[in-house]
Amino acid sequence: MEIKLKSKKILKIKNITLDERDDLLDSVKYKMNKKGEFEGVEMMHSTMTKWIRTCIDGDTSDETIMKMTLADKTEIFSKLQSVYLLGEGNASK
């Protein structure tokens, strides 16, 4: 599987185990306002780095990740969340 960024760069996604997927999903802590509305992600940088290193099949060295823009890291993180959250909203029967 691959994801395509707005910059036209294509990144290959690794096949990860259910345990790795669950660990990633559990690591995301959402910030909510007093009304319970989404405001952002806590520990955003370490969370995005963890997702990139775990999910991207390619060079995820410190040097490579540090060269990425915040916009690219955010886009990668968002697209990966979409991939790994597929099916989460469907109740079992």
Residue pairs with C-beta under 8 A, 6 or more apart in sequence:
1 12
1 13
1 15
1 83
2 10
2 11
2 12
2 13
3 10
3 11
3 13
3 76
3 79
3 80
3 83
4 10
5 11
5 72
5 75
5 76
5 79
6 75
7 72
9 72
11 56
11 57
11 58
11 76
12 56
12 57
12 58
13 55
13 56
13 57
13 80
13 83
14 54
14 55
14 56
14 57
16 24
16 54
16 55
20 54
21 84
24 50
24 51
24 54
24 55
24 84
25 84
25 85
27 47
27 50
28 41
28 47
28 81
29 41
29 42
29 43
29 47
30 38
30 39
30 40
30 41
30 42
31 38
31 39
31 40
31 41
31 42
32 38
32 39
33 39
41 47
47 77
48 73
48 74
48 76
48 77
49 65
49 73
51 76
51 77
51 80
51 81
52 60
52 65
52 73
52 76
52 77
52 80
53 60
53 65
55 80
55 84
56 76
65 73
68 76
